């Protein structure tokens, strides 16, 4: 009796494309949010002086960076799945542009 080979599930091409687009859109939105947070903190810091809650703003920036790291990891995970489904090893392919 032959051992059953685990069948690789391939994501439909349209789902791959939409996932890439969603990651890119979310990244751009988050980068814009970080810029807006900088503008907001600058304005409030100027108005409040020493009363400005700088630790709270640093906490928000830290969480935004965590989300960006999550998006990077999801991009790498998606790329690995796509390459594996195509029969390629993810570590052997080099890209000229990053995720």
SEFIZA-3560 file (N, C-alpha, C; in Angstrom, 3 decimals):
REM SEFIZA-3560
<numar><xx>0.836</xx><yy>-1.165</yy><zz>0.000</zz><atom>N</atom></numar>
<numar><xx>0.000</xx><yy>0.000</yy><zz>0.000</zz><atom>CA</atom></numar>
<numar><xx>0.895</xx><yy>1.247</yy><zz>0.000</zz><atom>C</atom></numar>
<numar><xx>0.608</xx><yy>2.177</yy><zz>-0.882</zz><atom>N</atom></numar>
<numar><xx>1.379</xx><yy>3.409</yy><zz>-0.985</zz><atom>CA</atom></numar>
<numar><xx>0.995</xx><yy>4.361</yy><zz>0.148</zz><atom>C</atom></numar>
<numar><xx>1.996</xx><yy>5.066</yy><zz>0.714</zz><atom>N</atom></numar>
<numar><xx>1.648</xx><yy>6.072</yy><zz>1.717</zz><atom>CA</atom></numar>
<numar><xx>0.939</xx><yy>7.242</yy><zz>1.039</zz><atom>C</atom></numar>
<numar><xx>-0.006</xx><yy>7.794</yy><zz>1.751</zz><atom>N</atom></numar>
<numar><xx>-0.739</xx><yy>8.935</yy><zz>1.187</zz><atom>CA</atom></numar>
<numar><xx>0.139</xx><yy>10.167</yy><zz>1.227</zz><atom>C</atom></numar>
<numar><xx>0.220</xx><yy>10.798</yy><zz>0.132</zz><atom>N</atom></numar>
<numar><xx>1.009</xx><yy>12.016</yy><zz>0.031</zz><atom>CA</atom></numar>
<numar><xx>0.117</xx><yy>13.193</yy><zz>0.389</zz><atom>C</atom></numar>
<numar><xx>0.638</xx><yy>14.028</yy><zz>1.238</zz><atom>N</atom></numar>
<numar><xx>-0.129</xx><yy>15.205</yy><zz>1.638</zz><atom>CA</atom></numar>
<numar><xx>-0.273</xx><yy>16.135</yy><zz>0.443</zz><atom>C</atom></numar>
<numar><xx>-1.492</xx><yy>16.449</yy><zz>0.141</zz><atom>N</atom></numar>
<numar><xx>-1.764</xx><yy>17.300</yy><zz>-1.012</zz><atom>CA</atom></numar>
<numar><xx>-1.596</xx><yy>18.759</yy><zz>-0.609</zz><atom>C</atom></numar>
<numar><xx>-0.763</xx><yy>19.467</yy><zz>-1.362</zz><atom>N</atom></numar>
<numar><xx>-0.559</xx><yy>20.884</yy><zz>-1.109</zz><atom>CA</atom></numar>
<numar><xx>-1.771</xx><yy>21.657</yy><zz>-1.601</zz><atom>C</atom></numar>
<numar><xx>-2.255</xx><yy>22.516</yy><zz>-0.752</zz><atom>N</atom></numar>
<numar><xx>-3.370</xx><yy>23.370</yy><zz>-1.158</zz><atom>CA</atom></numar>
<numar><xx>-2.816</xx><yy>24.649</yy><zz>-1.727</zz><atom>C</atom></numar>
<numar><xx>-3.192</xx><yy>24.937</yy><zz>-2.920</zz><atom>N</atom></numar>
<numar><xx>-2.731</xx><yy>26.157</yy><zz>-3.574</zz><atom>CA</atom></numar>
<numar><xx>-3.831</xx><yy>27.199</yy><zz>-3.490</zz><atom>C</atom></numar>
<numar><xx>-3.430</xx><yy>28.382</yy><zz>-3.096</zz><atom>N</atom></numar>
<numar><xx>-4.345</xx><yy>29.496</yy><zz>-3.028</zz><atom>CA</atom></numar>
<numar><xx>-4.675</xx><yy>29.915</yy><zz>-4.465</zz><atom>C</atom></numar>
<numar><xx>-5.928</xx><yy>30.181</yy><zz>-4.760</zz><atom>N</atom></numar>
<numar><xx>-6.254</xx><yy>30.647</yy><zz>-6.115</zz><atom>CA</atom></numar>
<numar><xx>-5.468</xx><yy>31.915</yy><zz>-6.450</zz><atom>C</atom></numar>
<numar><xx>-5.101</xx><yy>32.051</yy><zz>-7.711</zz><atom>N</atom></numar>
<numar><xx>-4.283</xx><yy>33.191</yy><zz>-8.129</zz><atom>CA</atom></numar>
<numar><xx>-4.928</xx><yy>34.526</yy><zz>-7.766</zz><atom>C</atom></numar>
<numar><xx>-6.224</xx><yy>34.621</yy><zz>-7.894</zz><atom>N</atom></numar>
<numar><xx>-6.903</xx><yy>35.878</yy><zz>-7.554</zz><atom>CA</atom></numar>
<numar><xx>-6.797</xx><yy>36.166</yy><zz>-6.057</zz><atom>C</atom></numar>
<numar><xx>-6.819</xx><yy>35.122</yy><zz>-5.225</zz><atom>N</atom></numar>
<numar><xx>-6.676</xx><yy>35.316</yy><zz>-3.781</zz><atom>CA</atom></numar>
<numar><xx>-5.261</xx><yy>35.769</yy><zz>-3.444</zz><atom>C</atom></numar>
<numar><xx>-4.262</xx><yy>35.200</yy><zz>-4.125</zz><atom>N</atom></numar>
<numar><xx>-2.872</xx><yy>35.615</yy><zz>-3.922</zz><atom>CA</atom></numar>
<numar><xx>-2.710</xx><yy>37.093</yy><zz>-4.256</zz><atom>C</atom></numar>
<numar><xx>-3.267</xx><yy>37.459</yy><zz>-5.392</zz><atom>N</atom></numar>
<numar><xx>-3.167</xx><yy>38.846</yy><zz>-5.854</zz><atom>CA</atom></numar>
<numar><xx>-3.862</xx><yy>39.788</yy><zz>-4.876</zz><atom>C</atom></numar>
<numar><xx>-5.045</xx><yy>39.411</yy><zz>-4.436</zz><atom>N</atom></numar>
<numar><xx>-5.788</xx><yy>40.258</yy><zz>-3.496</zz><atom>CA</atom></numar>
<numar><xx>-5.073</xx><yy>40.349</yy><zz>-2.150</zz><atom>C</atom></numar>
<numar><xx>-4.459</xx><yy>39.262</yy><zz>-1.698</zz><atom>N</atom></numar>
<numar><xx>-3.716</xx><yy>39.278</yy><zz>-0.434</zz><atom>CA</atom></numar>
<numar><xx>-2.527</xx><yy>40.229</yy><zz>-0.529</zz><atom>C</atom></numar>
<numar><xx>-1.804</xx><yy>40.169</yy><zz>-1.633</zz><atom>N</atom></numar>
<numar><xx>-0.676</xx><yy>41.096</yy><zz>-1.821</zz><atom>CA</atom></numar>
<numar><xx>-1.150</xx><yy>42.543</yy><zz>-1.820</zz><atom>C</atom></numar>
<numar><xx>-2.220</xx><yy>42.782</yy><zz>-2.526</zz><atom>N</atom></numar>
<numar><xx>-2.761</xx><yy>44.148</yy><zz>-2.578</zz><atom>CA</atom></numar>
<numar><xx>-3.216</xx><yy>44.616</yy><zz>-1.199</zz><atom>C</atom></numar>
<numar><xx>-3.868</xx><yy>43.735</yy><zz>-0.462</zz><atom>N</atom></numar>
<numar><xx>-4.353</xx><yy>44.104</yy><zz>0.871</zz><atom>CA</atom></numar>
<numar><xx>-3.186</xx><yy>44.432</yy><zz>1.799</zz><atom>C</atom></numar>
<numar><xx>-2.126</xx><yy>43.640</yy><zz>1.738</zz><atom>N</atom></numar>
<numar><xx>-0.939</xx><yy>43.924</yy><zz>2.555</zz><atom>CA</atom></numar>
<numar><xx>-0.364</xx><yy>45.286</yy><zz>2.184</zz><atom>C</atom></numar>
<numar><xx>-0.262</xx><yy>45.562</yy><zz>0.897</zz><atom>N</atom></numar>
<numar><xx>0.289</xx><yy>46.846</yy><zz>0.442</zz><atom>CA</atom></numar>
<numar><xx>-0.596</xx><yy>48.011</yy><zz>0.868</zz><atom>C</atom></numar>
<numar><xx>-1.915</xx><yy>47.844</yy><zz>0.726</zz><atom>N</atom></numar>
<numar><xx>-2.828</xx><yy>48.926</yy><zz>1.128</zz><atom>CA</atom></numar>
<numar><xx>-2.744</xx><yy>49.190</yy><zz>2.630</zz><atom>C</atom></numar>
<numar><xx>-2.730</xx><yy>48.128</yy><zz>3.403</zz><atom>N</atom></numar>
<numar><xx>-2.665</xx><yy>48.282</yy><zz>4.851</zz><atom>CA</atom></numar>
<numar><xx>-1.347</xx><yy>48.920</yy><zz>5.266</zz><atom>C</atom></numar>
<numar><xx>-0.259</xx><yy>48.526</yy><zz>4.616</zz><atom>N</atom></numar>
<numar><xx>1.047</xx><yy>49.129</yy><zz>4.910</zz><atom>CA</atom></numar>
<numar><xx>1.026</xx><yy>50.632</yy><zz>4.619</zz><atom>C</atom></numar>
<numar><xx>0.506</xx><yy>51.009</yy><zz>3.454</zz><atom>N</atom></numar>
<numar><xx>0.443</xx><yy>52.436</yy><zz>3.108</zz><atom>CA</atom></numar>
<numar><xx>-0.427</xx><yy>53.202</yy><zz>4.096</zz><atom>C</atom></numar>
<numar><xx>-1.560</xx><yy>52.622</yy><zz>4.486</zz><atom>N</atom></numar>
<numar><xx>-2.449</xx><yy>53.287</yy><zz>5.443</zz><atom>CA</atom></numar>
<numar><xx>-1.760</xx><yy>53.456</yy><zz>6.793</zz><atom>C</atom></numar>
<numar><xx>-1.027</xx><yy>52.454</yy><zz>7.206</zz><atom>N</atom></numar>
<numar><xx>-0.334</xx><yy>52.535</yy><zz>8.489</zz><atom>CA</atom></numar>
<numar><xx>0.798</xx><yy>53.556</yy><zz>8.433</zz><atom>C</atom></numar>
<numar><xx>1.526</xx><yy>53.590</yy><zz>7.330</zz><atom>N</atom></numar>
<numar><xx>2.589</xx><yy>54.587</yy><zz>7.179</zz><atom>CA</atom></numar>
<numar><xx>2.010</xx><yy>56.002</yy><zz>7.197</zz><atom>C</atom></numar>
<numar><xx>0.869</xx><yy>56.185</yy><zz>6.557</zz><atom>N</atom></numar>
<numar><xx>0.211</xx><yy>57.493</yy><zz>6.588</zz><atom>CA</atom></numar>
<numar><xx>-0.253</xx><yy>57.812</yy><zz>8.009</zz><atom>C</atom></numar>
<numar><xx>-0.770</xx><yy>56.831</yy><zz>8.703</zz><atom>N</atom></numar>
<numar><xx>-1.214</xx><yy>57.043</yy><zz>10.086</zz><atom>CA</atom></numar>
<numar><xx>-0.052</xx><yy>57.457</yy><zz>10.977</zz><atom>C</atom></numar>
<numar><xx>1.112</xx><yy>56.871</yy><zz>10.751</zz><atom>N</atom></numar>
<numar><xx>2.289</xx><yy>57.259</yy><zz>11.543</zz><atom>CA</atom></numar>
<numar><xx>2.668</xx><yy>58.709</yy><zz>11.277</zz><atom>C</atom></numar>
<numar><xx>2.596</xx><yy>59.125</yy><zz>10.016</zz><atom>N</atom></numar>
<numar><xx>2.890</xx><yy>60.530</yy><zz>9.708</zz><atom>CA</atom></numar>
<numar><xx>1.882</xx><yy>61.456</yy><zz>10.369</zz><atom>C</atom></numar>
<numar><xx>0.612</xx><yy>61.080</yy><zz>10.329</zz><atom>N</atom></numar>
<numar><xx>-0.426</xx><yy>61.897</yy><zz>10.961</zz><atom>CA</atom></numar>
<numar><xx>-0.242</xx><yy>61.945</yy><zz>12.479</zz><atom>C</atom></numar>
<numar><xx>0.175</xx><yy>60.840</yy><zz>13.071</zz><atom>N</atom></numar>
<numar><xx>0.434</xx><yy>60.815</yy><zz>14.508</zz><atom>CA</atom></numar>
<numar><xx>1.582</xx><yy>61.766</yy><zz>14.850</zz><atom>C</atom></numar>
<numar><xx>2.598</xx><yy>61.816</yy><zz>14.009</zz><atom>N</atom></numar>
<numar><xx>3.705</xx><yy>62.745</yy><zz>14.233</zz><atom>CA</atom></numar>
<numar><xx>3.225</xx><yy>64.198</yy><zz>14.185</zz><atom>C</atom></numar>
<numar><xx>2.357</xx><yy>64.509</yy><zz>13.231</zz><atom>N</atom></numar>
<numar><xx>1.809</xx><yy>65.863</yy><zz>13.126</zz><atom>CA</atom></numar>
<numar><xx>0.982</xx><yy>66.184</yy><zz>14.375</zz><atom>C</atom></numar>
<numar><xx>0.128</xx><yy>65.247</yy><zz>14.762</zz><atom>N</atom></numar>
<numar><xx>-0.705</xx><yy>65.438</yy><zz>15.944</zz><atom>CA</atom></numar>
<numar><xx>0.141</xx><yy>65.635</yy><zz>17.195</zz><atom>C</atom></numar>
<numar><xx>1.122</xx><yy>64.770</yy><zz>17.395</zz><atom>N</atom></numar>
<numar><xx>1.939</xx><yy>64.889</yy><zz>18.598</zz><atom>CA</atom></numar>
<numar><xx>2.723</xx><yy>66.196</yy><zz>18.609</zz><atom>C</atom></numar>
<numar><xx>3.198</xx><yy>66.640</yy><zz>17.442</zz><atom>N</atom></numar>
<numar><xx>3.903</xx><yy>67.925</yy><zz>17.372</zz><atom>CA</atom></numar>
<numar><xx>3.009</xx><yy>69.082</yy><zz>17.765</zz><atom>C</atom></numar>
<numar><xx>1.770</xx><yy>69.071</yy><zz>17.284</zz><atom>N</atom></numar>
<numar><xx>0.835</xx><yy>70.158</yy><zz>17.594</zz><atom>CA</atom></numar>
<numar><xx>0.448</xx><yy>70.141</yy><zz>19.073</zz><atom>C</atom></numar>
<numar><xx>0.166</xx><yy>68.957</yy><zz>19.584</zz><atom>N</atom></numar>
<numar><xx>-0.247</xx><yy>68.876</yy><zz>20.993</zz><atom>CA</atom></numar>
<numar><xx>0.930</xx><yy>69.165</yy><zz>21.918</zz><atom>C</atom></numar>
<numar><xx>2.116</xx><yy>68.691</yy><zz>21.543</zz><atom>N</atom></numar>
<numar><xx>3.314</xx><yy>68.962</yy><zz>22.357</zz><atom>CA</atom></numar>
<numar><xx>3.559</xx><yy>70.467</yy><zz>22.458</zz><atom>C</atom></numar>
<numar><xx>3.364</xx><yy>71.152</yy><zz>21.351</zz><atom>N</atom></numar>
<numar><xx>3.564</xx><yy>72.597</yy><zz>21.341</zz><atom>CA</atom></numar>
<numar><xx>2.522</xx><yy>73.289</yy><zz>22.220</zz><atom>C</atom></numar>
<numar><xx>1.284</xx><yy>72.803</yy><zz>22.183</zz><atom>N</atom></numar>
<numar><xx>0.221</xx><yy>73.426</yy><zz>22.976</zz><atom>CA</atom></numar>
<numar><xx>0.327</xx><yy>73.094</yy><zz>24.468</zz><atom>C</atom></numar>
<numar><xx>0.725</xx><yy>71.851</yy><zz>24.796</zz><atom>N</atom></numar>
<numar><xx>0.714</xx><yy>71.415</yy><zz>26.189</zz><atom>CA</atom></numar>
<numar><xx>2.055</xx><yy>71.544</yy><zz>26.901</zz><atom>C</atom></numar>
<numar><xx>3.128</xx><yy>71.592</yy><zz>26.156</zz><atom>N</atom></numar>
<numar><xx>4.447</xx><yy>71.708</yy><zz>26.791</zz><atom>CA</atom></numar>
<numar><xx>4.772</xx><yy>70.497</yy><zz>27.643</zz><atom>C</atom></numar>
<numar><xx>5.077</xx><yy>70.737</yy><zz>28.915</zz><atom>N</atom></numar>
<numar><xx>5.482</xx><yy>69.659</yy><zz>29.823</zz><atom>CA</atom></numar>
<numar><xx>4.360</xx><yy>68.676</yy><zz>30.141</zz><atom>C</atom></numar>
<numar><xx>3.121</xx><yy>69.039</yy><zz>29.905</zz><atom>N</atom></numar>
<numar><xx>1.988</xx><yy>68.152</yy><zz>30.186</zz><atom>CA</atom></numar>
<numar><xx>1.737</xx><yy>67.122</yy><zz>29.075</zz><atom>C</atom></numar>
<numar><xx>2.525</xx><yy>67.199</yy><zz>28.017</zz><atom>N</atom></numar>
<numar><xx>2.334</xx><yy>66.297</yy><zz>26.885</zz><atom>CA</atom></numar>
<numar><xx>2.589</xx><yy>64.849</yy><zz>27.315</zz><atom>C</atom></numar>
<numar><xx>1.655</xx><yy>63.932</yy><zz>26.987</zz><atom>N</atom></numar>
<numar><xx>1.815</xx><yy>62.520</yy><zz>27.385</zz><atom>CA</atom></numar>
<numar><xx>2.724</xx><yy>61.744</yy><zz>26.425</zz><atom>C</atom></numar>
<numar><xx>4.013</xx><yy>62.019</yy><zz>26.458</zz><atom>N</atom></numar>
<numar><xx>4.941</xx><yy>61.430</yy><zz>25.485</zz><atom>CA</atom></numar>
<numar><xx>5.006</xx><yy>59.901</yy><zz>25.574</zz><atom>C</atom></numar>
<numar><xx>4.880</xx><yy>59.337</yy><zz>26.771</zz><atom>N</atom></numar>
<numar><xx>4.949</xx><yy>57.876</yy><zz>26.886</zz><atom>CA</atom></numar>
<numar><xx>3.759</xx><yy>57.212</yy><zz>26.192</zz><atom>C</atom></numar>
<numar><xx>2.607</xx><yy>57.837</yy><zz>26.215</zz><atom>N</atom></numar>
<numar><xx>1.440</xx><yy>57.279</yy><zz>25.522</zz><atom>CA</atom></numar>
<numar><xx>1.647</xx><yy>57.295</yy><zz>24.009</zz><atom>C</atom></numar>
<numar><xx>2.221</xx><yy>58.369</yy><zz>23.505</zz><atom>N</atom></numar>
<numar><xx>2.481</xx><yy>58.444</yy><zz>22.066</zz><atom>CA</atom></numar>
<numar><xx>3.555</xx><yy>57.442</yy><zz>21.650</zz><atom>C</atom></numar>
<numar><xx>4.553</xx><yy>57.255</yy><zz>22.499</zz><atom>N</atom></numar>
<numar><xx>5.579</xx><yy>56.244</yy><zz>22.196</zz><atom>CA</atom></numar>
<numar><xx>4.957</xx><yy>54.850</yy><zz>22.178</zz><atom>C</atom></numar>
<numar><xx>4.009</xx><yy>54.592</yy><zz>23.075</zz><atom>N</atom></numar>
<numar><xx>3.316</xx><yy>53.305</yy><zz>23.088</zz><atom>CA</atom></numar>
<numar><xx>2.548</xx><yy>53.061</yy><zz>21.805</zz><atom>C</atom></numar>
<numar><xx>1.891</xx><yy>54.095</yy><zz>21.316</zz><atom>N</atom></numar>
<numar><xx>1.148</xx><yy>53.983</yy><zz>20.051</zz><atom>CA</atom></numar>
<numar><xx>2.123</xx><yy>53.712</yy><zz>18.901</zz><atom>C</atom></numar>
<numar><xx>3.232</xx><yy>54.432</yy><zz>18.860</zz><atom>N</atom></numar>
<numar><xx>4.231</xx><yy>54.197</yy><zz>17.799</zz><atom>CA</atom></numar>
<numar><xx>4.759</xx><yy>52.769</yy><zz>17.844</zz><atom>C</atom></numar>
<numar><xx>4.995</xx><yy>52.262</yy><zz>19.050</zz><atom>N</atom></numar>
<numar><xx>5.479</xx><yy>50.898</yy><zz>19.208</zz><atom>CA</atom></numar>
<numar><xx>4.464</xx><yy>49.897</yy><zz>18.646</zz><atom>C</atom></numar>
<numar><xx>3.192</xx><yy>50.102</yy><zz>18.959</zz><atom>N</atom></numar>
<numar><xx>2.161</xx><yy>49.185</yy><zz>18.453</zz><atom>CA</atom></numar>
<numar><xx>2.038</xx><yy>49.274</yy><zz>16.936</zz><atom>C</atom></numar>
<numar><xx>2.189</xx><yy>50.469</yy><zz>16.388</zz><atom>N</atom></numar>
<numar><xx>2.163</xx><yy>50.605</yy><zz>14.928</zz><atom>CA</atom></numar>
<numar><xx>3.330</xx><yy>49.843</yy><zz>14.298</zz><atom>C</atom></numar>
<numar><xx>4.503</xx><yy>49.913</yy><zz>14.921</zz><atom>N</atom></numar>
<numar><xx>5.651</xx><yy>49.161</yy><zz>14.422</zz><atom>CA</atom></numar>
<numar><xx>5.406</xx><yy>47.666</yy><zz>14.496</zz><atom>C</atom></numar>
<numar><xx>4.726</xx><yy>47.208</yy><zz>15.536</zz><atom>N</atom></numar>
<numar><xx>4.380</xx><yy>45.789</yy><zz>15.635</zz><atom>CA</atom></numar>
<numar><xx>3.484</xx><yy>45.364</yy><zz>14.477</zz><atom>C</atom></numar>
<numar><xx>2.550</xx><yy>46.216</yy><zz>14.113</zz><atom>N</atom></numar>
<numar><xx>1.664</xx><yy>45.901</yy><zz>12.986</zz><atom>CA</atom></numar>
<numar><xx>2.468</xx><yy>45.840</yy><zz>11.684</zz><atom>C</atom></numar>
<numar><xx>3.405</xx><yy>46.770</yy><zz>11.501</zz><atom>N</atom></numar>
<numar><xx>4.253</xx><yy>46.731</yy><zz>10.304</zz><atom>CA</atom></numar>
<numar><xx>5.077</xx><yy>45.445</yy><zz>10.259</zz><atom>C</atom></numar>
<numar><xx>5.593</xx><yy>45.013</yy><zz>11.400</zz><atom>N</atom></numar>
<numar><xx>6.333</xx><yy>43.753</yy><zz>11.452</zz><atom>CA</atom></numar>
<numar><xx>5.419</xx><yy>42.576</yy><zz>11.102</zz><atom>C</atom></numar>
<numar><xx>4.190</xx><yy>42.612</yy><zz>11.582</zz><atom>N</atom></numar>
<numar><xx>3.215</xx><yy>41.570</yy><zz>11.249</zz><atom>CA</atom></numar>
<numar><xx>2.981</xx><yy>41.529</yy><zz>9.742</zz><atom>C</atom></numar>
<numar><xx>2.832</xx><yy>42.691</yy><zz>9.116</zz><atom>N</atom></numar>
<numar><xx>2.616</xx><yy>42.745</yy><zz>7.666</zz><atom>CA</atom></numar>
<numar><xx>3.817</xx><yy>42.192</yy><zz>6.910</zz><atom>C</atom></numar>
<numar><xx>5.016</xx><yy>42.501</yy><zz>7.377</zz><atom>N</atom></numar>
<numar><xx>6.221</xx><yy>41.952</yy><zz>6.745</zz><atom>CA</atom></numar>
<numar><xx>6.217</xx><yy>40.430</yy><zz>6.829</zz><atom>C</atom></numar>
<numar><xx>5.883</xx><yy>39.913</yy><zz>8.003</zz><atom>N</atom></numar>
<numar><xx>5.858</xx><yy>38.461</yy><zz>8.194</zz><atom>CA</atom></numar>
<numar><xx>4.780</xx><yy>37.816</yy><zz>7.321</zz><atom>C</atom></numar>
<numar><xx>3.621</xx><yy>38.422</yy><zz>7.238</zz><atom>N</atom></numar>
<numar><xx>2.558</xx><yy>37.886</yy><zz>6.378</zz><atom>CA</atom></numar>
<numar><xx>2.982</xx><yy>37.900</yy><zz>4.917</zz><atom>C</atom></numar>
<numar><xx>3.679</xx><yy>38.954</yy><zz>4.500</zz><atom>N</atom></numar>
<numar><xx>4.180</xx><yy>39.008</yy><zz>3.129</zz><atom>CA</atom></numar>
<numar><xx>5.162</xx><yy>37.889</yy><zz>2.848</zz><atom>C</atom></numar>
<numar><xx>6.068</xx><yy>37.637</yy><zz>3.803</zz><atom>N</atom></numar>
<numar><xx>7.030</xx><yy>36.544</yy><zz>3.634</zz><atom>CA</atom></numar>
<numar><xx>6.330</xx><yy>35.185</yy><zz>3.630</zz><atom>C</atom></numar>
<numar><xx>5.337</xx><yy>35.035</yy><zz>4.505</zz><atom>N</atom></numar>
<numar><xx>4.599</xx><yy>33.770</yy><zz>4.580</zz><atom>CA</atom></numar>
<numar><xx>3.833</xx><yy>33.514</yy><zz>3.278</zz><atom>C</atom></numar>
<numar><xx>3.197</xx><yy>34.547</yy><zz>2.750</zz><atom>N</atom></numar>
<numar><xx>2.464</xx><yy>34.425</yy><zz>1.489</zz><atom>CA</atom></numar>
<numar><xx>3.417</xx><yy>34.069</yy><zz>0.352</zz><atom>C</atom></numar>
<numar><xx>4.546</xx><yy>34.737</yy><zz>0.304</zz><atom>N</atom></numar>
<numar><xx>5.522</xx><yy>34.457</yy><zz>-0.748</zz><atom>CA</atom></numar>
<numar><xx>6.003</xx><yy>33.004</yy><zz>-0.655</zz><atom>C</atom></numar>
<numar><xx>6.266</xx><yy>32.538</yy><zz>0.562</zz><atom>N</atom></numar>
<numar><xx>6.724</xx><yy>31.160</yy><zz>0.741</zz><atom>CA</atom></numar>
<numar><xx>5.674</xx><yy>30.164</yy><zz>0.255</zz><atom>C</atom></numar>
<numar><xx>4.412</xx><yy>30.425</yy><zz>0.562</zz><atom>N</atom></numar>
<numar><xx>3.338</xx><yy>29.530</yy><zz>0.115</zz><atom>CA</atom></numar>
<numar><xx>3.251</xx><yy>29.501</yy><zz>-1.407</zz><atom>C</atom></numar>
<numar><xx>3.363</xx><yy>30.659</yy><zz>-2.018</zz><atom>N</atom></numar>
<numar><xx>3.286</xx><yy>30.742</yy><zz>-3.475</zz><atom>CA</atom></numar>
<numar><xx>4.448</xx><yy>29.983</yy><zz>-4.103</zz><atom>C</atom></numar>
<numar><xx>5.650</xx><yy>30.186</yy><zz>-3.576</zz><atom>N</atom></numar>
<numar><xx>6.822</xx><yy>29.502</yy><zz>-4.119</zz><atom>CA</atom></numar>
<numar><xx>6.730</xx><yy>27.997</yy><zz>-3.906</zz><atom>C</atom></numar>
<numar><xx>6.301</xx><yy>27.582</yy><zz>-2.721</zz><atom>N</atom></numar>
<numar><xx>6.161</xx><yy>26.155</yy><zz>-2.441</zz><atom>CA</atom></numar>
<numar><xx>5.151</xx><yy>25.501</yy><zz>-3.368</zz><atom>C</atom></numar>
<numar><xx>4.049</xx><yy>26.179</yy><zz>-3.585</zz><atom>N</atom></numar>
<numar><xx>3.020</xx><yy>25.635</yy><zz>-4.467</zz><atom>CA</atom></numar>
<numar><xx>3.550</xx><yy>25.492</yy><zz>-5.890</zz><atom>C</atom></numar>
<numar><xx>4.513</xx><yy>26.357</yy><zz>-6.253</zz><atom>N</atom></numar>
<numar><xx>5.124</xx><yy>26.277</yy><zz>-7.579</zz><atom>CA</atom></numar>
<numar><xx>6.309</xx><yy>25.325</yy><zz>-7.632</zz><atom>C</atom></numar>
<numar><xx>6.608</xx><yy>24.664</yy><zz>-6.507</zz><atom>N</atom></numar>
<numar><xx>7.697</xx><yy>23.702</yy><zz>-6.475</zz><atom>CA</atom></numar>
<numar><xx>9.061</xx><yy>24.308</yy><zz>-6.229</zz><atom>C</atom></numar>
<numar><xx>9.108</xx><yy>25.537</yy><zz>-5.737</zz><atom>N</atom></numar>
<numar><xx>10.380</xx><yy>26.202</yy><zz>-5.471</zz><atom>CA</atom></numar>
<numar><xx>10.602</xx><yy>26.323</yy><zz>-3.972</zz><atom>C</atom></numar>
<numar><xx>11.865</xx><yy>26.387</yy><zz>-3.587</zz><atom>N</atom></numar>
<numar><xx>12.195</xx><yy>26.578</yy><zz>-2.181</zz><atom>CA</atom></numar>
<numar><xx>12.268</xx><yy>28.070</yy><zz>-1.900</zz><atom>C</atom></numar>
<numar><xx>11.530</xx><yy>28.558</yy><zz>-0.883</zz><atom>N</atom></numar>
<numar><xx>11.507</xx><yy>29.993</yy><zz>-0.594</zz><atom>CA</atom></numar>
<numar><xx>12.878</xx><yy>30.603</yy><zz>-0.334</zz><atom>C</atom></numar>
<numar><xx>13.793</xx><yy>29.897</yy><zz>0.304</zz><atom>N</atom></numar>
<numar><xx>15.094</xx><yy>30.459</yy><zz>0.629</zz><atom>CA</atom></numar>
<numar><xx>16.048</xx><yy>30.561</yy><zz>-0.539</zz><atom>C</atom></numar>
<numar><xx>15.718</xx><yy>29.954</yy><zz>-1.652</zz><atom>N</atom></numar>
<numar><xx>16.637</xx><yy>29.917</yy><zz>-2.794</zz><atom>CA</atom></numar>
<numar><xx>16.351</xx><yy>31.004</yy><zz>-3.825</zz><atom>C</atom></numar>
<numar><xx>15.290</xx><yy>31.740</yy><zz>-3.637</zz><atom>N</atom></numar>
<numar><xx>14.909</xx><yy>32.774</yy><zz>-4.596</zz><atom>CA</atom></numar>
<numar><xx>15.287</xx><yy>34.129</yy><zz>-4.019</zz><atom>C</atom></numar>
<numar><xx>15.933</xx><yy>34.959</yy><zz>-4.829</zz><atom>N</atom></numar>
<numar><xx>16.261</xx><yy>36.324</yy><zz>-4.402</zz><atom>CA</atom></numar>
<numar><xx>15.427</xx><yy>37.289</yy><zz>-5.213</zz><atom>C</atom></numar>
<numar><xx>14.932</xx><yy>38.290</yy><zz>-4.512</zz><atom>N</atom></numar>
<numar><xx>14.115</xx><yy>39.307</yy><zz>-5.173</zz><atom>CA</atom></numar>
<numar><xx>14.892</xx><yy>40.609</yy><zz>-5.187</zz><atom>C</atom></numar>
<numar><xx>14.719</xx><yy>41.375</yy><zz>-6.233</zz><atom>N</atom></numar>
<numar><xx>15.390</xx><yy>42.671</yy><zz>-6.290</zz><atom>CA</atom></numar>
<numar><xx>14.627</xx><yy>43.705</yy><zz>-5.475</zz><atom>C</atom></numar>
<numar><xx>13.332</xx><yy>43.501</yy><zz>-5.275</zz><atom>N</atom></numar>
<numar><xx>12.548</xx><yy>44.411</yy><zz>-4.454</zz><atom>CA</atom></numar>
<numar><xx>12.034</xx><yy>43.661</yy><zz>-3.248</zz><atom>C</atom></numar>
<numar><xx>11.951</xx><yy>44.341</yy><zz>-2.100</zz><atom>N</atom></numar>
<numar><xx>11.515</xx><yy>43.692</yy><zz>-0.866</zz><atom>CA</atom></numar>
<numar><xx>10.032</xx><yy>43.748</yy><zz>-0.679</zz><atom>C</atom></numar>
<numar><xx>9.537</xx><yy>42.971</yy><zz>0.272</zz><atom>N</atom></numar>
<numar><xx>8.118</xx><yy>42.965</yy><zz>0.618</zz><atom>CA</atom></numar>
<numar><xx>7.843</xx><yy>44.088</yy><zz>1.512</zz><atom>C</atom></numar>
//
